[in-house]
Amino acid sequence: HLPCLLFSDAQLQVILWGLTVLGVNHIPSIRNLKDLDSALQTKYGVPSLHYQGSLGHVYYVNHLPSIIAQEMGNPRVHPHIHHYPEDTGGRLDQPWQAARWLHEINPSLATPMLWKGRQDFYIFE
């Protein structure tokens, strides 16, 4: 969910007017739309974190755990996320095939379980 509205009040008024002209019933007010936006931002939004650099420059970054949580919950993205290291016998095509994932990562930070067929394999068992 984006931290700001994509439409100005004037643009929202035109959209709501168009819905009225088309005969749509139960059209929300601009206030209702803004309240809904605020509630969605609070519950599902990605907060921006304020930082000040050593030279006094102000900058903002998006909260990485919130971004990852949204991507994990996205059914179009989640199947493409790799959770496990892969040993390809020396050939390296992807980051999850690198030695860092295979040998250097702390197992407590890795995914705790793997499914293979109908069997579960746990990291610490």
Secondary structure, DSSP 8 states (H G I E B T S, - for coil): --SS-SS-HHHHHHHHHHHHHTT-SS---HHHHHHHHHHHHHHH---EEEEE-TTS-EEEEE-HHHHHHHHHH-TTTGGG---S----TT---SGGGSHIIIIIS-GGGS-SEEEETTEEEETT-
